[in-house]
């Protein structure tokens, strides 16, 4: 007898399969999906259309829906055909909204089935057409706290740094927006025309740089890392420039919408571009050849080579460009502003496998320097290289070593800079498996080595005496496992011999405390703080996040959620 989750999965697969049978004008459908994607990303939260709870629900469903729908329609586009610009009306808007929502509910329900397979939820079937989803006690949503710390860092640290970086004396924002309002035109009340002055353009290019910096998604690789002989820094500059152009276009669109009564934002916010024109503009700005820039542009453009792999990832970030014909691109404002590096890095990994692997290997040294940023005083010995050693014939290494000459505390770090896995459960399992296996193996080896190795040998093996020859003693030894992105996972027990933390968690902890609290023994304090901020203890203090109730209604069945408290 099949379980309710298996029955639901079969129903969902059958419903989703219907999208492969869609018919109509694929070019028009793709354009309207991108337009809807842009409108929801840019304006849903400020529209006041829904209350906060329903806005969260609507946004989530939309984010699950558009990738699958775009994938289905994009597969039918004939790239050799020039796409005419068609304008949305109320009926087309209602169609785009409804089909994205319907697809999103199916995709979200399928994600719920994945939760059940992982043991984090259960599904019951009170009636033939009703499925009830319930979170089990094993689901702690530990990932929430990594996300919470990341948001804290963006708001309280990056936001302040961005404000300090802004060239407030150079640009007058009021002057910029007055010029925009005066110069924007709409000759037919369906399109807009504008010519930005150098002053206005430079203002928004600066805004684009600040926007990307604020997102803190641009530093997964060093700017010197090469991908196809192009340094990653050139890609960062390209993305910053496009973010600036997207903000400029958004400002002109909003000005035109205010200036002309019947002009629909939906018809102008996503921009049709000549591929040749985009290449020429980027080549001029970046100072690179057209051939180089054409290759770079491919890495931020959804096309026939990448759409299936990319759009199969649940709730993925929008692509900056969508190729709608051999000569035409559709620039997504949301794609340029939300998280363009998610698409870029996905493509670099797919097309530049060897370069990508080499760049990933370079992350360790950068991460080590970042950790050392917490220990800058002369009292600390910071070993600038990883320490390789053989323990009982088993090879291992210590990624970072910090020694406090005052307290004699010793910090040994394993650093994990894994790729983000977005909402892919398959990639999540892979990340967890590799991280946990390697971390536990490292702890077993290094803890054993420390316990049975005398002080003199330890100081020499860790190269501490090379940098501070007078050292003769070691106090307490603290073990750390630090992830550049997430490190806390639901259903995964973390070995208590180490303090586990994410990079945002370290930054957030540093902001929330005073220097006086840490100055006596900074290594010990970092260890204690990470232990104190472990998700299990944070849940005991502050409560765990609760999944809101919902009811996904379909034509012949429904899936609803019941809180554990009910």
C-alpha positions as CSV (number, residue, x, y, z in Angstrom):
1,X,0.0,0.0,0.0
2,X,1.4,3.4,-1.0
3,X,2.1,6.1,1.5
4,X,0.2,9.4,1.3
5,X,3.5,11.2,0.3
6,X,4.0,8.7,-2.6
7,X,0.4,9.2,-3.8
8,X,0.9,13.0,-3.6
9,X,4.2,12.8,-5.4
10,X,2.6,10.9,-8.3
11,X,-0.2,13.4,-8.6
12,X,2.2,16.4,-8.6
13,X,4.5,14.7,-11.2
14,X,1.4,14.2,-13.5
15,X,0.3,17.8,-13.0
16,X,3.8,19.2,-13.7
17,X,4.1,17.0,-16.8
18,X,1.2,18.8,-18.4
19,X,3.5,21.9,-18.7
20,X,5.5,20.0,-21.4
21,X,2.3,20.0,-23.5
22,X,1.7,23.7,-23.5
23,X,1.0,25.5,-26.7
24,X,0.9,29.1,-27.9
25,X,3.4,31.8,-28.6
26,X,6.5,30.9,-26.7
27,X,8.3,34.2,-27.3
28,X,5.3,36.2,-25.9
29,X,5.0,33.8,-22.9
30,X,8.7,34.1,-22.0
31,X,8.6,37.9,-22.2
32,X,5.5,38.1,-20.0
33,X,7.0,35.6,-17.4
34,X,10.1,37.8,-17.2
35,X,8.0,40.9,-16.9
36,X,5.9,39.4,-14.1
37,X,9.2,38.2,-12.4
38,X,10.5,41.8,-12.5
39,X,7.3,43.4,-11.2
40,X,6.9,41.0,-8.3
41,X,10.6,41.4,-7.2
42,X,10.6,45.1,-7.5
43,X,7.2,46.2,-6.4
44,X,5.2,43.5,-4.5
45,X,6.4,44.4,-1.0
46,X,5.9,48.1,-1.4
47,X,2.5,47.8,-3.1
48,X,0.4,47.3,0.0
49,X,-1.6,44.8,-2.1
50,X,-1.5,42.1,0.6
51,X,-0.8,41.9,4.3
52,X,2.7,40.8,5.4
53,X,1.9,37.2,5.9
54,X,0.2,36.8,2.5
55,X,2.9,38.8,0.8
56,X,5.5,36.3,2.2
57,X,3.3,33.4,0.9
58,X,2.7,35.0,-2.5
59,X,6.4,35.8,-3.0
60,X,7.5,32.2,-2.0
61,X,5.0,30.6,-4.4
62,X,6.0,33.0,-7.2
63,X,9.7,32.2,-6.7
64,X,9.0,28.5,-7.0
65,X,6.7,29.0,-10.0
66,X,8.5,31.1,-12.6
67,X,11.6,28.9,-13.1
68,X,9.6,25.8,-14.1
69,X,7.2,27.8,-16.2
70,X,10.0,29.7,-17.9
71,X,11.8,26.4,-18.6
72,X,8.6,24.9,-20.2
73,X,8.1,27.8,-22.5
74,X,11.7,28.5,-23.3
75,X,12.2,25.0,-24.7
76,X,9.7,26.0,-27.5
77,X,11.3,29.2,-28.6
78,X,12.7,29.2,-32.2
79,X,15.9,31.3,-31.8
80,X,16.2,32.1,-35.5
81,X,12.9,34.0,-35.4
82,X,13.0,37.7,-34.5
83,X,10.7,38.4,-31.5
84,X,8.3,41.2,-31.9
85,X,7.7,43.3,-28.9
86,X,4.2,42.6,-27.6
87,X,2.6,44.6,-24.9
88,X,0.8,43.3,-21.9
89,X,-2.8,44.1,-21.1
90,X,-5.0,43.1,-18.1
91,X,-5.8,39.7,-19.6
92,X,-2.2,38.8,-20.3
93,X,-1.1,40.0,-16.9
94,X,-3.8,37.9,-15.3
95,X,-2.7,34.9,-17.3
96,X,1.0,35.3,-16.3
97,X,0.1,35.8,-12.7
98,X,-2.2,32.8,-12.6
99,X,0.0,30.3,-14.4
100,X,3.1,31.3,-12.3
101,X,1.0,30.9,-9.2
102,X,-0.4,27.5,-10.2
103,X,3.1,26.2,-11.2
104,X,4.5,27.6,-8.0
105,X,2.0,25.8,-5.8
106,X,2.9,22.5,-7.5
107,X,6.6,23.1,-7.2
108,X,6.2,24.1,-3.5
109,X,4.1,21.0,-2.8
110,X,6.8,18.9,-4.5
111,X,9.4,20.5,-2.1
112,X,7.2,19.5,0.8
113,X,7.3,15.9,-0.4
114,X,11.1,16.1,-0.4
115,X,10.9,17.3,3.3
116,X,9.0,14.1,4.0
117,X,11.6,11.9,2.3
118,X,14.2,13.5,4.5
119,X,12.2,12.8,7.7
120,X,11.5,16.4,8.5
121,X,7.7,16.2,7.9
122,X,4.8,13.8,7.5
123,X,1.9,13.8,5.1
124,X,-1.5,12.3,6.0
125,X,-4.5,11.8,3.7
126,X,-7.8,12.3,5.6
127,X,-9.8,12.0,2.3
128,X,-8.9,11.0,-1.2
129,X,-8.4,14.6,-2.4
130,X,-6.9,16.1,0.8
131,X,-3.3,15.9,2.0
132,X,-2.2,17.3,5.3
133,X,1.5,18.3,5.8
134,X,2.9,18.5,9.3
135,X,6.4,19.3,10.4
136,X,7.9,16.7,12.7
137,X,9.9,17.2,15.9
138,X,13.1,16.3,14.0
139,X,12.8,19.5,11.9
140,X,14.5,22.4,13.8
141,X,15.2,24.8,10.8
142,X,18.7,25.3,12.0
143,X,19.4,26.9,8.6
144,X,17.2,29.8,9.7
145,X,19.9,31.1,12.0
146,X,22.6,31.3,9.3
147,X,20.2,33.2,7.2
148,X,19.3,35.5,10.1
149,X,22.9,36.2,10.8
150,X,23.5,36.9,7.1
151,X,20.6,39.4,7.1
152,X,22.0,41.0,10.2
153,X,25.4,41.5,8.6
154,X,23.9,43.0,5.5
155,X,21.9,45.5,7.5
156,X,24.2,46.5,10.3
157,X,27.7,46.0,8.9
158,X,27.5,46.2,5.1
159,X,24.9,48.9,5.2
160,X,27.1,51.1,7.3
161,X,30.2,50.4,5.1
162,X,28.1,51.2,2.0
163,X,27.0,54.5,3.5
164,X,30.6,55.4,4.2
165,X,31.7,54.5,0.7
166,X,29.0,56.7,-0.9
167,X,30.3,59.8,-2.6
168,X,27.6,62.1,-1.2
169,X,29.4,65.3,-2.0
170,X,29.8,64.4,-5.7
171,X,26.2,63.7,-6.6
172,X,23.0,65.5,-5.8
173,X,20.2,62.9,-5.9
174,X,17.5,65.5,-6.1
175,X,19.2,67.0,-9.2
176,X,19.5,63.5,-10.7
177,X,15.8,62.7,-10.3
178,X,14.6,66.1,-11.5
179,X,16.6,65.6,-14.7
180,X,15.1,62.1,-15.2
181,X,11.6,63.5,-14.8
182,X,12.2,66.3,-17.3
183,X,13.9,64.2,-19.9
184,X,11.9,60.9,-20.0
185,X,9.4,60.7,-22.9
186,X,6.7,58.3,-23.9
187,X,5.8,58.9,-27.5
188,X,3.0,56.3,-27.8
189,X,2.1,55.7,-24.1
190,X,3.4,52.2,-24.4
191,X,7.2,52.7,-24.6
192,X,9.6,55.1,-23.1
193,X,12.6,57.0,-24.6
194,X,15.4,58.6,-22.6
195,X,18.9,59.8,-23.0
196,X,20.7,59.8,-19.7
197,X,23.4,62.5,-19.2
198,X,26.9,61.5,-18.2
199,X,26.1,62.9,-14.7
200,X,23.0,60.8,-14.3
201,X,24.7,57.7,-15.7
202,X,27.7,58.0,-13.4
203,X,25.4,58.5,-10.4
204,X,23.6,55.2,-11.1
205,X,26.8,53.3,-11.9
206,X,28.0,54.3,-8.5
207,X,24.6,53.1,-7.1
208,X,25.1,49.8,-8.9
209,X,28.5,49.3,-7.2
210,X,27.0,50.0,-3.8
211,X,24.1,47.7,-4.5
212,X,26.3,44.8,-5.4
213,X,28.6,45.5,-2.4
214,X,25.6,45.6,-0.1
215,X,24.4,42.2,-1.3
216,X,27.8,40.7,-0.4
217,X,27.5,38.0,-3.0
218,X,30.5,39.2,-5.2
219,X,33.5,37.6,-3.4
220,X,33.1,33.9,-3.8
221,X,36.3,34.2,-5.9
222,X,39.3,36.4,-5.9
223,X,39.3,39.1,-8.5
224,X,42.5,37.7,-9.9
225,X,41.1,34.2,-10.4
226,X,41.0,33.5,-14.2
227,X,38.0,31.9,-16.0
228,X,38.8,31.4,-19.7
229,X,41.7,33.9,-19.4
230,X,39.3,36.6,-18.0
231,X,39.8,37.6,-14.4
232,X,36.9,37.3,-12.1
233,X,37.3,41.0,-11.3
234,X,36.2,41.8,-14.8
235,X,33.0,39.8,-14.3
236,X,32.4,41.7,-11.0
237,X,32.9,45.1,-12.8
238,X,30.5,43.9,-15.5
239,X,27.8,42.9,-13.0
240,X,28.2,46.2,-11.1
241,X,27.8,48.2,-14.3
242,X,24.7,46.2,-15.3
243,X,23.2,46.8,-11.8
244,X,23.8,50.5,-12.3
245,X,22.1,50.4,-15.7
246,X,19.2,48.4,-14.2
247,X,18.7,51.0,-11.4
248,X,18.9,53.8,-14.0
249,X,16.3,52.1,-16.2
250,X,14.1,51.5,-13.2
251,X,14.3,55.2,-12.2
252,X,13.3,56.3,-15.8
253,X,10.5,53.8,-15.9
254,X,9.1,55.0,-12.6
255,X,9.3,58.6,-13.6
256,X,7.5,57.9,-16.9
257,X,4.8,56.0,-15.0
258,X,4.2,59.0,-12.9
259,X,4.4,61.4,-15.8
260,X,2.1,59.5,-18.2
261,X,-1.2,58.2,-16.8
262,X,-1.8,55.1,-19.0
263,X,1.8,53.9,-19.2
264,X,2.2,50.4,-17.6
265,X,5.4,49.7,-15.7
266,X,5.0,46.0,-16.7
267,X,5.6,46.9,-20.4
268,X,8.8,48.9,-19.9
269,X,10.6,47.5,-16.8
270,X,12.1,44.5,-18.7
271,X,14.2,45.8,-21.6
272,X,14.6,44.4,-25.1
273,X,18.2,44.7,-26.2
274,X,20.2,44.0,-29.3
275,X,22.9,41.5,-28.4
276,X,25.3,43.3,-30.6
277,X,24.6,46.6,-28.9
278,X,25.1,45.1,-25.4
279,X,28.4,43.6,-26.4
280,X,29.6,46.9,-27.8
281,X,28.5,48.8,-24.7
282,X,30.2,46.4,-22.4
283,X,33.4,46.3,-24.5
284,X,33.6,50.0,-24.3
285,X,33.0,50.2,-20.5
286,X,35.3,47.2,-19.7
287,X,38.0,48.0,-22.1
288,X,38.0,44.5,-23.5
289,X,37.6,43.1,-27.0
290,X,34.1,42.3,-28.4
291,X,35.1,38.6,-28.5
292,X,36.0,38.5,-24.8
293,X,32.9,40.4,-23.8
294,X,30.6,38.1,-25.9
295,X,31.9,35.2,-24.0
296,X,31.5,37.0,-20.7
297,X,27.9,37.9,-21.7
298,X,27.1,34.3,-22.3
299,X,27.9,33.6,-18.6
300,X,25.0,35.9,-17.5
301,X,22.5,35.0,-20.2
302,X,19.9,32.2,-20.1
303,X,20.1,30.4,-23.4
304,X,19.6,27.0,-25.1
305,X,22.8,25.6,-23.5
306,X,22.0,26.3,-19.9
307,X,18.3,26.9,-19.3
308,X,17.4,23.3,-18.4
309,X,20.1,22.9,-15.8
310,X,19.7,26.3,-14.2
311,X,15.9,26.5,-14.2
312,X,15.6,23.0,-12.6
313,X,17.0,24.4,-9.3
314,X,14.1,25.3,-7.0
315,X,13.6,29.0,-6.2
316,X,16.7,30.1,-8.1
317,X,17.7,33.7,-8.7
318,X,16.5,35.3,-12.0
319,X,19.0,35.4,-14.9
320,X,20.3,38.9,-15.8
321,X,19.6,38.3,-19.5
322,X,17.3,35.9,-21.4
323,X,18.2,35.3,-25.1
324,X,14.9,35.4,-27.0
325,X,16.4,35.1,-30.5
326,X,19.8,34.9,-32.1
327,X,20.1,38.7,-32.1
328,X,17.9,39.7,-29.2
329,X,18.2,39.7,-25.4
330,X,15.7,40.5,-22.8
331,X,17.3,42.2,-19.8
332,X,15.6,41.4,-16.5
333,X,15.8,44.2,-14.0
334,X,15.3,41.7,-11.2
335,X,18.0,39.5,-12.7
336,X,20.5,42.3,-12.6
337,X,19.7,43.4,-9.0
338,X,18.6,40.3,-7.1
339,X,21.6,37.9,-7.1
340,X,23.3,37.9,-10.5
341,X,26.3,36.1,-9.2
342,X,24.2,33.0,-8.6
343,X,23.7,32.6,-12.3
344,X,27.2,33.8,-13.2
345,X,29.0,31.3,-10.9
346,X,26.7,28.5,-12.0
347,X,27.7,29.1,-15.6
348,X,31.4,29.5,-14.8
349,X,31.3,26.1,-13.0
350,X,29.5,24.6,-16.0
351,X,31.7,26.0,-18.8
352,X,35.1,26.5,-17.1
353,X,35.4,23.4,-15.0
354,X,39.2,23.3,-14.6
355,X,39.4,27.1,-13.9
356,X,36.6,26.8,-11.5
357,X,38.3,24.0,-9.5
358,X,41.5,26.0,-9.4
359,X,39.7,29.1,-8.1
360,X,37.9,27.0,-5.4
361,X,41.3,25.8,-4.2
362,X,42.4,29.4,-3.9
363,X,39.6,30.2,-1.4
364,X,41.4,28.7,1.6
365,X,44.1,31.3,1.7
366,X,41.6,34.1,1.4
367,X,39.4,32.6,4.2
368,X,42.5,32.2,6.4
369,X,43.2,35.9,6.0
370,X,39.6,36.7,6.8
371,X,39.8,34.7,10.1
372,X,43.0,36.4,11.0
373,X,41.1,39.7,10.8
374,X,39.7,38.9,14.2
375,X,43.2,38.6,15.6
376,X,45.2,41.6,14.4
377,X,47.0,42.6,17.6
378,X,50.7,41.8,18.1
379,X,49.9,39.4,20.9
380,X,48.8,36.9,18.3
381,X,50.9,34.5,16.3
382,X,49.1,33.9,13.0
383,X,50.5,31.1,10.8
384,X,50.2,32.3,7.2
385,X,50.0,28.8,5.6
386,X,48.1,25.6,6.2
387,X,49.8,23.0,8.4
388,X,50.1,19.6,6.8
389,X,50.8,16.6,8.9
390,X,50.6,12.8,9.0
391,X,48.9,11.2,12.0
392,X,49.1,7.4,12.3
393,X,49.7,7.3,8.5
394,X,46.6,9.4,7.8
395,X,47.1,12.7,6.1
396,X,45.4,15.9,7.3
397,X,45.9,19.6,7.6
398,X,45.0,22.5,9.8
399,X,43.7,25.4,7.7
400,X,44.4,28.2,10.2
401,X,46.4,28.4,13.4
402,X,46.2,31.3,15.9
403,X,48.2,31.4,19.1
404,X,47.8,34.0,21.9
405,X,51.2,34.9,23.5
406,X,49.4,36.4,26.5
407,X,47.0,33.7,27.5
408,X,48.7,30.9,25.6
409,X,45.4,29.9,24.1
410,X,45.7,28.0,20.8
411,X,43.0,28.1,18.1
412,X,43.0,25.4,15.4
413,X,40.6,26.0,12.5
414,X,39.1,23.9,9.7
415,X,37.7,26.2,7.1
416,X,34.9,25.2,4.7
417,X,34.0,27.5,1.8
418,X,31.5,25.4,0.0
419,X,29.3,26.6,-2.9
420,X,25.8,27.7,-1.9
421,X,23.2,25.1,-2.7
422,X,20.2,27.4,-3.0
423,X,17.0,25.3,-2.4
424,X,18.3,22.2,-4.1
425,X,17.8,19.3,-1.7
426,X,20.1,17.1,-3.7
427,X,22.9,19.6,-3.5
428,X,22.1,20.1,0.2
429,X,22.6,16.4,0.9
430,X,25.9,16.5,-1.0
431,X,27.2,19.5,0.9
432,X,26.2,18.0,4.3
433,X,27.7,14.6,3.5
434,X,31.0,16.1,2.4
435,X,31.2,18.7,5.2
436,X,30.3,16.3,8.0
437,X,32.5,13.5,6.9
438,X,35.5,15.7,6.5
439,X,34.9,17.7,9.6
440,X,34.5,14.6,11.9
441,X,37.6,12.9,10.3
442,X,39.6,16.1,10.9
443,X,38.5,16.3,14.5
444,X,39.3,12.7,15.2
445,X,42.8,13.1,13.8
446,X,43.7,16.5,15.2
447,X,42.2,16.1,18.7
448,X,44.0,12.8,19.1
449,X,47.3,14.4,17.9
450,X,47.0,17.3,20.3
451,X,46.2,15.0,23.3
452,X,49.3,12.8,22.8
453,X,51.8,15.3,21.5
454,X,54.1,17.2,24.0
455,X,54.1,21.0,24.1
456,X,57.5,21.4,22.4
457,X,56.6,19.2,19.5
458,X,53.2,20.9,19.1
459,X,54.7,24.4,19.0
460,X,57.3,23.3,16.4
461,X,54.9,21.3,14.2
462,X,52.5,24.2,14.1
463,X,55.3,26.6,13.2
464,X,54.6,28.8,16.3
465,X,58.2,28.8,17.4
466,X,59.3,29.9,14.0
467,X,57.4,33.1,14.4
468,X,57.8,33.4,18.2
469,X,60.9,31.5,19.4
470,X,60.4,32.3,23.1
471,X,57.1,30.3,23.4
472,X,57.4,27.3,25.8
473,X,53.9,26.7,26.9
474,X,50.4,26.1,25.6
475,X,47.2,26.8,27.6
476,X,43.8,25.6,26.4
477,X,43.4,24.4,22.8
478,X,40.2,25.3,21.0
479,X,38.9,23.6,17.8
480,X,36.8,25.5,15.3
481,X,34.9,24.4,12.2
482,X,33.9,27.6,10.2
483,X,31.8,27.7,7.0
484,X,31.9,30.6,4.7
485,X,28.2,30.1,4.0
486,X,25.9,27.9,6.0
487,X,27.3,25.5,8.6
488,X,24.2,24.6,10.6
489,X,21.8,22.0,9.1
490,X,18.5,20.6,10.3
491,X,18.9,16.9,11.4
492,X,22.7,17.1,11.7
493,X,24.3,16.7,15.1
494,X,27.5,18.8,15.5
495,X,30.4,17.3,17.3
496,X,30.8,19.1,20.7
497,X,34.6,18.9,20.6
498,X,34.6,21.9,18.2
499,X,32.8,25.2,18.0
500,X,30.9,25.3,14.7
501,X,30.0,28.6,13.1
502,X,29.4,30.5,9.8
503,X,31.2,33.5,8.6
504,X,28.1,35.7,9.0
505,X,27.7,34.3,12.5
506,X,31.2,35.4,13.4
507,X,30.6,38.9,12.0
508,X,27.3,39.3,13.7
509,X,28.7,38.1,17.0
510,X,31.6,40.6,16.7
511,X,29.1,43.5,16.3
512,X,26.8,42.4,19.1
513,X,29.6,42.5,21.8
514,X,32.0,45.1,23.1
515,X,35.8,44.9,22.7
516,X,36.1,44.8,26.5
517,X,34.2,41.5,26.6
518,X,36.7,39.8,24.3
519,X,40.1,41.4,25.1
520,X,41.1,39.1,28.0
521,X,41.1,35.9,25.9
522,X,39.8,36.5,22.4
523,X,40.3,32.9,21.1
524,X,38.4,31.5,24.1
525,X,35.7,34.1,23.7
526,X,35.2,33.3,20.0
527,X,34.9,29.6,20.9
528,X,32.4,30.4,23.7
529,X,30.4,32.8,21.6
530,X,29.9,30.2,18.8
531,X,28.9,27.6,21.4
532,X,26.5,30.1,22.9
533,X,25.0,30.9,19.5
534,X,24.5,27.3,18.4
535,X,21.0,26.9,16.9
536,X,19.8,24.5,19.5
537,X,20.6,27.0,22.3
538,X,19.2,29.9,20.4
539,X,15.9,28.0,19.9
540,X,15.8,27.4,23.7
541,X,16.3,31.1,24.4
542,X,14.3,32.7,21.6
543,X,12.0,30.0,20.3
544,X,12.2,28.3,16.9
545,X,10.9,29.7,13.7
546,X,7.4,28.5,12.9
547,X,6.1,27.6,9.4
548,X,2.9,29.5,8.8
549,X,-0.2,27.5,8.0
550,X,-1.2,27.4,4.4
551,X,-3.7,25.7,2.1
552,X,-2.6,24.9,-1.5
553,X,-5.9,24.4,-3.5
554,X,-5.8,22.7,-6.8
555,X,-8.6,21.7,-9.2
556,X,-8.9,18.1,-7.9
557,X,-7.0,18.1,-4.6
558,X,-5.5,20.3,-1.9
559,X,-2.4,20.3,0.3
560,X,-2.6,22.1,3.6
561,X,-0.2,22.6,6.5
562,X,-1.1,22.1,10.2
563,X,1.2,23.6,12.9
564,X,2.6,21.2,15.4
565,X,0.8,23.1,18.1
566,X,-2.6,22.2,16.7
